[in-house]
Amino acid sequence: MPIPLADRAVVFLAYDPGISPKGGGLPGLSVLKNVVNSINLFGIVAVVGALAVSLGVWAWGHHTGGHQAEANGKKGATVAAGAALGLGAANGIVAFFSNLGSQIQ
């Protein structure tokens, strides 16, 4: 007797593939971590430079009466601060959502 389509979908959705993250499975994991750490550091250094330039543009625009430059400096400082927050919190954000995802049954 054939299984109805609805029952087949339930059986398919209930399948557990048994996959979970495990370190040491592939060679080069330490090199990849090193590269990502270096990219993150490069990003943080670039954000420091962007923040310095943005703050300089903000101050220059304020003191010369250039309202457009002042507004652009404020936007740049806000974006740089947000980028610094994101870069600093990237590992924690990924760990949080990975842990949250592993709790789904």
Secondary structure, DSSP 8 states (H G I E B T S, - for coil): ----HHHHHHHHHT--------TTSSTTHHHHHHHHHHHHHHHHHHHHHHHHHHHHHHHHHHHHT-HHHHHHHHHHHHHHHHHHHHHHHHHHHHHHHHHHHHT--
